[in-house]
Amino acid sequence: MKLGLGTVQFGLDYGISNQGGQTTENEAAGILALAASKGVQIIDTAVLYGSSEQVLGRVLPANHRFQIVTKTPRFANDRADGQVLEDACLRSLNYLKQDSLYGLLVHHADDLLAPGGNVLMERMVELKRRGLVRKIGASVYTASQIDGIMDRFAIDLVQLPVNVLDQRLIRSGHLAKLKKAGVEIHARSVFLQGLLLMEARDLPPYFTPVRGHLEDYHVYLRERGISPLRAALGFAAGIPEIDVIVCGVNDRMQLNEIIANAAALDPADFARFAVTDEAMVDPSRWQTGDRGGGR
């Protein structure tokens, strides 16, 4: 299955459209059981996702077959430290109660591109050599970050944003570039933190510049009998370069709905809904006053 389970909601109250708050541990256990029964393989977490790793360590069955991807902490400018990275990885393994990870990503790609970034990558390569990590890479946001990392390092795995509004990395050819290099691609933000699932009239004032655009998008979907959830998932699932679509959920009902709507649609049908204004498609730049502004 192309679907992966994001677990930021296990550790934080996250998302512009999230009304349910942080997921309880009992519900997290139920979500994982359902995901396993439906063939979901990838679990995505991070040091920066609050208590997500600890929660996973408490609720994951001992004999699970999930492949877990986590991410590094943020490194201060000019303070790239391989030992800090290794200590964080070992701490993650301890929290998760795992002997090894499927993937370890540098959470902030600019940490790799800053002076000393090679120190971080060298330590990740060493962790991979020791069998503590199977694949190494980065969580990226922009085409320039992808270019900078690929020019300097050999990576196995990348996580990046893509959705109906944010088609920058498709149009720039960077998805194709990564795939040609044999990099495994995990797509995140396919719902744009829930923005694509909201009616245009319910958007915060910050999104006024694209309100009309989103109204047109919802009219398009209604005319074709496609739900916003189906469109968001189908768009990402139809992109051939994408290996895994990481989706976070708050409960089992949401996961069931996502699984039921995850079949591919033709992404070309949604090309005209791309938005080029990065202030609208990059959550780190949102100024909404809501908890969802961030990566």
Summary of the structure (lengths in Angstrom):
residues: 295
radius of gyration: 18.5
end to end distance: 24.9
largest distance: 55.5
contacts: 960
relative contact order: 0.15
helix: 47%
strand: 14%
